[in-house]
Amino acid sequence: MRGAPVGVIAGFDCHTDMHVSAALDPLGRLLGTESFRATPDGYRQALAWLGSLGPIIAVGVESTGSFGAALARFLGEQGLRVIEINQPHPYTKARRGKNDAIDAEAAARKVLSGEATGAAKDTSGIVEAIRQLTVARDGAIKARAAALCQFGDLVVTAPAPLRDRLAERKTLEGKAALCTPMRADLSNRRDPTTAAKVALRSVARRIVTLTAEAAVLAAQLDRLVAIAAPTTLRQLGLGTQNTAALLIAAGENIERFSSEAAFAHLCAAAPVPASSGRTRRHRLNYSGNRQANRALHMIVIVRLRYCPMTRAYMDRRLRDGKTKLETIRCLKRYVVREVYRTLRADLGTLAART
């Protein structure tokens, strides 16, 4: 067609070792598919292949938060428009089947149709550092909880003399402190008391190590979150962990959200239309970022305890006939609006402050 736009819309289906790319022209015709290694050399080869087909208009990348994170970062550094593809392709799968080339083409078609418009997260700054430390801290906390459960089971089944000795302390942490320096006579390895001492000491030292590890990571998170979002951190209920969860959900390039309503939808704090025919209703959003939704819930619970205005709002909505759960949902939506504004202000001045 004379006067038709010229360019390439690309899609990537990303995996651990290989990424598959599909290229479309602006009229939706498939120009080709290729596979590339998930390495810096592979990224450069993919970019060169797409460039050989024409000017690159936009690139849709699946799994930008996992398998495609490095690819999305590389493409963003090249100045390309990178679109996040975070929805499956059920209709394409039902019609055409499923393989990597089909998924890559479906990702490109979502960009071409305008169905996918959200920019990928910027993973090259302080928010990505906060995410990595948060993952490590959460892992240490979960492992410590599992170790405490194991330690409690061992204490319950330990020989009576050991249980009596550990009864000096009431908490599991206190009992673990008693077991850390414990010595065992390894000359009689078949003795249950000897085995119990070795097991209790091993698990107790694990608890101490994980506690120290979590504390170190928490201190580093405190510093980074205070740098990234000082205004947000000062709001009631917005401690380090809650602020970090909302920062991670938003990403450093928070301007990728067209409005605070879009951010609320990502945090699963916005109702979803569920109307049909004469029925007009909304339902809860069961998807979205569950960690961000949990952070919002914890913020609301704190404010219900310490904020008179929040308690007055709860009382008024209860008198109006709302349930407590419904009122908490309304409060979460209000918190999203407030946090979105403060995060935009904080991240907008981040470069100037650092």
Backbone hydrogen bonds, N-H to C=O, Kabsch-Sander energy under -0.5 kcal/mol:
donor,donor_aa,acceptor,acceptor_aa,energy
4,A,1,M,-1.6
8,V,55,P,-2.4
9,I,24,L,-2.6
10,A,8,V,-0.5
10,A,58,A,-2.3
11,G,22,A,-2.3
12,F,60,G,-2.4
13,D,20,V,-2.7
14,C,12,F,-0.6
15,H,18,M,-1.1
19,H,36,F,-3.1
20,V,13,D,-2.4
21,S,34,E,-3.3
22,A,11,G,-2.4
23,A,32,G,-2.4
24,L,9,I,-2.6
25,D,29,R,-2.0
28,G,25,D,-2.6
31,L,23,A,-3.3
32,G,23,A,-1.0
34,E,21,S,-2.2
36,F,19,H,-2.9
38,A,17,D,-2.6
39,T,37,R,-1.9
43,Y,39,T,-2.5
44,R,40,P,-2.1
45,Q,41,D,-2.2
46,A,42,G,-2.4
47,L,43,Y,-2.3
48,A,44,R,-2.3
49,W,45,Q,-2.5
50,L,46,A,-2.4
51,G,47,L,-2.4
52,S,48,A,-1.6
53,L,49,W,-0.6
53,L,50,L,-1.1
54,G,50,L,-0.6
54,G,51,G,-0.7
57,I,8,V,-2.9
57,I,55,P,-0.7
58,A,8,V,-1.0
59,V,81,R,-2.5
60,G,10,A,-2.9
61,V,59,V,-0.5
61,V,83,I,-2.7
62,E,12,F,-2.0
63,S,85,I,-0.8
66,S,63,S,-1.5
68,G,63,S,-3.0
69,A,66,S,-1.4
72,A,68,G,-2.7
73,R,69,A,-2.2
74,F,70,A,-2.3
75,L,71,L,-2.7
76,G,72,A,-2.3
77,E,73,R,-2.0
78,Q,74,F,-1.0
79,G,76,G,-1.7
80,L,75,L,-1.9
82,V,80,L,-0.8
83,I,59,V,-3.4
83,I,81,R,-0.5
84,E,118,G,-3.0
85,I,61,V,-2.2
86,N,84,E,-0.7
93,K,89,H,-2.3
94,A,90,P,-2.1
95,R,91,Y,-2.1
96,R,92,T,-3.2
97,G,92,T,-0.6
97,G,93,K,-1.3
103,D,99,N,-2.3
104,A,100,D,-2.4
105,E,101,A,-2.3
106,A,102,I,-2.5
107,A,103,D,-2.2
108,A,104,A,-2.0
109,R,105,E,-2.3
110,K,106,A,-1.7
111,V,107,A,-1.4
112,L,108,A,-2.4
113,S,109,R,-2.4
114,G,110,K,-0.8
114,G,111,V,-0.5
115,E,110,K,-1.0
116,A,110,K,-1.9
117,T,115,E,-0.6
120,A,82,V,-1.8
123,T,121,K,-0.8
129,A,125,G,-1.3
130,I,126,I,-2.2
131,R,127,V,-2.2
132,Q,128,E,-2.3
133,L,129,A,-2.1
134,T,130,I,-2.4
135,V,131,R,-2.4
136,A,132,Q,-2.1
137,R,133,L,-2.7
138,D,134,T,-2.9
139,G,135,V,-2.1
140,A,136,A,-2.0
141,I,137,R,-2.6
142,K,138,D,-2.5
143,A,139,G,-2.4
144,R,140,A,-2.3
145,A,141,I,-2.2
146,A,142,K,-2.2
147,A,143,A,-2.3
148,L,144,R,-2.5
149,C,145,A,-1.9
150,Q,146,A,-2.2
151,F,147,A,-2.8
152,G,148,L,-2.5
153,D,149,C,-2.0
154,L,150,Q,-2.3
155,V,151,F,-2.3
156,V,152,G,-2.0
157,T,153,D,-1.7
158,A,154,L,-0.6
158,A,155,V,-0.8
162,L,159,P,-0.6
163,R,159,P,-2.1
164,D,160,A,-2.6
165,R,161,P,-1.8
166,L,162,L,-2.4
167,A,163,R,-1.1
168,E,165,R,-1.1
169,R,166,L,-1.5
175,K,171,T,-2.2
176,A,172,L,-2.5
177,A,173,E,-1.8
178,L,174,G,-1.4
179,C,175,K,-1.5
180,T,176,A,-1.5
182,M,179,C,-1.4
186,L,184,A,-1.0
188,N,185,D,-1.2
191,D,188,N,-1.2
195,A,191,D,-2.2
196,A,192,P,-2.6
197,K,193,T,-2.3
198,V,194,T,-2.3
199,A,195,A,-2.7
200,L,196,A,-2.9
201,R,197,K,-2.5
202,S,198,V,-2.2
203,V,199,A,-2.5
204,A,200,L,-2.5
205,R,201,R,-2.4
206,R,202,S,-1.8
207,I,203,V,-2.2
208,V,204,A,-2.3
209,T,205,R,-2.6
210,L,206,R,-2.6
211,T,207,I,-2.4
212,A,208,V,-2.2
213,E,209,T,-2.4
214,A,210,L,-2.6
215,A,211,T,-1.9
216,V,212,A,-2.2
217,L,213,E,-2.3
218,A,214,A,-2.4
219,A,215,A,-2.1
220,Q,216,V,-1.9
221,L,217,L,-2.3
222,D,218,A,-2.4
223,R,219,A,-1.6
224,L,220,Q,-2.2
225,V,221,L,-2.9
226,A,222,D,-1.8
227,I,223,R,-1.4
228,A,224,L,-2.6
229,A,225,V,-2.8
233,L,229,A,-2.1
234,R,230,P,-0.9
234,R,231,T,-0.7
235,Q,232,T,-1.6
238,L,235,Q,-1.9
239,G,237,G,-1.4
243,T,239,G,-2.5
244,A,240,T,-2.5
245,A,241,Q,-2.2
246,L,242,N,-1.9
247,L,243,T,-2.4
248,I,244,A,-2.6
249,A,245,A,-1.9
250,A,246,L,-2.2
251,G,247,L,-3.0
252,E,122,D,-0.8
254,I,252,E,-1.3
256,R,253,N,-2.0
257,F,254,I,-1.8
263,F,259,S,-1.3
264,A,260,E,-2.3
265,H,261,A,-2.1
266,L,262,A,-1.9
267,C,263,F,-1.9
268,A,265,H,-1.4
269,A,264,A,-2.8
272,V,283,R,-2.7
274,A,281,R,-2.5
276,S,279,T,-1.5
279,T,276,S,-2.4
281,R,279,T,-0.5
283,R,272,V,-2.8
286,Y,284,L,-0.9
289,N,266,L,-3.6
290,R,288,G,-0.8
293,N,289,N,-2.0
294,R,290,R,-2.3
295,A,291,Q,-2.1
296,L,292,A,-2.2
297,H,293,N,-2.1
298,M,294,R,-2.4
299,I,295,A,-2.2
300,V,296,L,-2.3
301,I,297,H,-2.3
302,V,298,M,-2.2
303,R,299,I,-2.3
304,L,300,V,-2.4
305,R,301,I,-1.0
306,Y,302,V,-2.1
307,C,303,R,-2.7
311,R,307,C,-2.0
312,A,308,P,-2.4
313,Y,309,M,-2.1
314,M,310,T,-2.3
315,D,311,R,-2.4
316,R,312,A,-2.2
317,R,313,Y,-2.5
318,L,314,M,-2.1
319,R,315,D,-1.9
320,D,316,R,-1.5
321,G,318,L,-1.1
322,K,317,R,-2.3
327,T,323,T,-2.2
328,I,324,K,-2.2
329,R,325,L,-1.8
330,C,326,E,-1.8
331,L,327,T,-2.3
332,K,328,I,-2.3
333,R,329,R,-1.8
334,Y,330,C,-1.7
335,V,331,L,-2.5
336,V,332,K,-2.2
337,R,333,R,-1.7
338,E,334,Y,-2.0
339,V,335,V,-3.1
340,Y,336,V,-2.7
341,R,337,R,-1.5
342,T,338,E,-2.0
343,L,339,V,-3.0
344,R,340,Y,-2.2
345,A,341,R,-1.9
346,D,342,T,-2.6
347,L,343,L,-3.1
348,G,344,R,-1.9
349,T,345,A,-1.1
349,T,346,D,-0.6
350,L,347,L,-0.6
353,R,349,T,-1.9
354,T,350,L,-1.5
